[in-house]
Amino acid sequence: MRHIPLFACILLLAGCNPPQDTAGNEAAASPSPAEEAMADAVGVAETPAPKATAADIAMANTAWRVTGEEGAIYTTFLDPDGRYRDLKNGDPWQEGTWERLADGRLCFTPEDETRSGACWTLGKESDEGTMRVTSDAGREVELQQVTYIAALDEAEG
């Protein structure tokens, strides 16, 4: 299986081939590692599922890391207010919103309108804190759970 950078995602890789539409043409905007990795970030599914209730959102206050093919380390923080923050090698990289759909998929919508979002189906978390996720486009990534750190303004409030 191919390891692709997280969001961080999740969302996938800089340097990877751009996503293809069903006719084999390149998509208009190349997704970022964070958007494709999970949590590389949040997209629109072709057939959107109903939104989950607050009780269904178990991903809030978690953080996930993946190493990209080029060696960069991507970390995505899923804040409880529905925002995500991606770091690349420890530096701010991108942000946007995330949501957990009723069907269990985790979807990311980046603030940067030049980037496309993505939805990810989550696998079972292992005892070692890893989880394999699959994008709606069929890309698989293994994420490592890391310590969640609240956003500065969130930590102050």
Helices and strands as residue ranges (DSSP letters): H 33-37, G 54-56, E 62-67, E 73-78, E 83-88, E 91-100, E 106-110, E 118-122, E 130-135, E 140-146, H 152-156
